[in-house]
Amino acid sequence: MTRQRTTPPDPRIPVTVIGGFLGAGKTTLVNHVLRHTDKHVGVIVNEFGKLGVDGSLIETLEDDVAELTAGCLCCTGREDLIHALVKLAYRGEQQGRVPDHILIELSGVADPVPVLHTLLEPDLKQPEAGGAAGQPGGGG
């Protein structure tokens, strides 16, 4: 007789960062993923200018798009990125539909390396018990 060990569910939400030059097809790729998945996907769109365009071009999502227009996520918007991730996870938790995956579409001028460093911060990767999935420090 073998005993099966039950593994607790992993509270982390996978994140994919999509980068590329202006006009490379990042928004087209995001829309393709959204049209062809059965998973619940949240999207964060980084617009370099004050007026967001790509966020309005993302299809099929209602409350699951966070558009960041305050600047480039790789330099000035790292706190904004963390806030948007927490907001998507928390809002999903409150509505009973936490995203299965989050896509981050960078602006055409963004350097993805600082964004990846932000995503790899230990507090963002390991939430404390009782906090929202993906929420740094588990509390706010």
C-alpha positions in Angstrom: 0.0 0.0 0.0 1.5 3.3 -1.0 0.8 6.6 0.6 0.2 9.7 -1.6 1.6 12.9 -0.3 -0.6 15.9 -0.9 1.3 18.9 -2.1 -0.2 22.3 -1.1 -1.2 24.5 -4.1 1.4 26.9 -5.3 0.1 30.4 -4.7 2.5 32.0 -7.2 1.2 33.2 -10.6 3.4 32.6 -13.6 4.4 35.8 -15.4 5.5 36.1 -19.1 7.3 39.3 -20.1 6.8 40.3 -23.8 9.3 42.8 -25.2 10.4 44.0 -28.6 10.9 47.0 -30.8 8.1 49.4 -31.7 5.9 47.7 -34.3 7.3 44.2 -33.6 3.8 42.7 -32.9 3.8 42.6 -29.1 0.1 43.5 -28.9 -0.8 41.1 -31.7 0.9 38.3 -29.8 -0.9 39.2 -26.6 -4.3 39.2 -28.5 -3.4 35.8 -30.1 -2.6 34.3 -26.7 -5.9 35.7 -25.3 -7.9 34.3 -28.2 -6.4 30.8 -28.0 -6.3 30.0 -24.3 -8.8 28.6 -21.9 -6.9 30.0 -19.0 -7.7 33.2 -17.1 -5.0 35.6 -18.1 -4.2 39.0 -16.6 -2.4 41.6 -18.7 -0.2 44.5 -17.8 0.6 46.9 -20.6 3.4 49.4 -20.3 3.0 52.5 -22.3 5.9 54.9 -22.5 3.8 58.0 -23.2 1.0 59.5 -21.1 -1.7 58.4 -23.6 -2.1 54.7 -23.7 -2.8 53.1 -27.0 -1.9 49.4 -26.7 -4.1 48.8 -23.6 -7.2 49.8 -25.7 -6.1 47.3 -28.4 -6.1 44.3 -26.0 -9.1 42.2 -26.8 -11.5 40.1 -24.6 -10.5 41.4 -21.2 -12.6 43.6 -18.9 -11.1 44.1 -15.4 -7.9 42.1 -16.1 -5.9 44.8 -17.9 -3.6 47.1 -16.0 -2.2 49.9 -18.1 0.8 51.7 -16.8 1.5 55.1 -18.6 3.7 56.8 -16.0 6.9 55.9 -17.8 9.1 53.0 -18.6 8.8 50.0 -16.3 12.6 49.3 -16.6 13.5 52.7 -15.0 10.8 54.7 -13.2 8.0 52.2 -13.0 9.2 49.3 -10.9 7.0 50.1 -8.0 4.1 50.6 -10.4 4.8 47.1 -11.8 4.6 45.5 -8.3 1.5 47.5 -7.5 -0.2 46.3 -10.8 0.7 42.7 -10.1 -0.7 42.9 -6.6 -3.8 44.6 -7.8 -4.5 42.0 -10.5 -3.9 39.1 -8.0 -6.0 40.8 -5.2 -8.8 41.8 -7.4 -8.9 38.3 -8.8 -8.9 36.8 -5.3 -11.8 39.1 -4.3 -13.8 38.1 -7.4 -12.9 34.4 -7.1 -10.9 34.3 -10.3 -7.2 34.8 -9.7 -5.4 34.9 -13.0 -3.8 31.6 -14.0 -1.1 33.6 -15.8 -0.1 37.3 -16.2 1.4 38.7 -19.4 3.4 41.9 -19.2 3.7 43.8 -22.5 6.6 46.2 -22.3 6.9 49.4 -24.3 9.0 49.3 -27.5 11.8 51.1 -25.7 11.9 49.2 -22.4 14.8 47.1 -21.3 13.4 43.8 -20.0 16.3 43.1 -17.6 15.3 45.4 -14.8 11.7 44.2 -15.1 12.9 40.6 -14.7 15.0 41.6 -11.7 11.9 43.1 -10.1 9.9 39.9 -10.8 12.7 37.8 -9.2 12.7 39.8 -5.9 12.3 37.3 -3.0 9.3 39.2 -1.5 7.4 39.0 -4.7 8.1 35.4 -5.3 7.3 34.1 -1.8 4.2 35.6 -0.3 3.5 35.1 3.4 0.6 32.9 4.4 -2.7 34.8 4.4 -1.7 37.3 1.7 -3.0 37.6 -1.8 -1.3 35.3 -4.3 1.7 37.2 -5.5 1.4 39.9 -3.0 4.7 41.1 -1.6 4.9 40.5 2.1 1.5 39.0 2.2 -0.1 42.2 3.5 0.0 45.2 1.3 
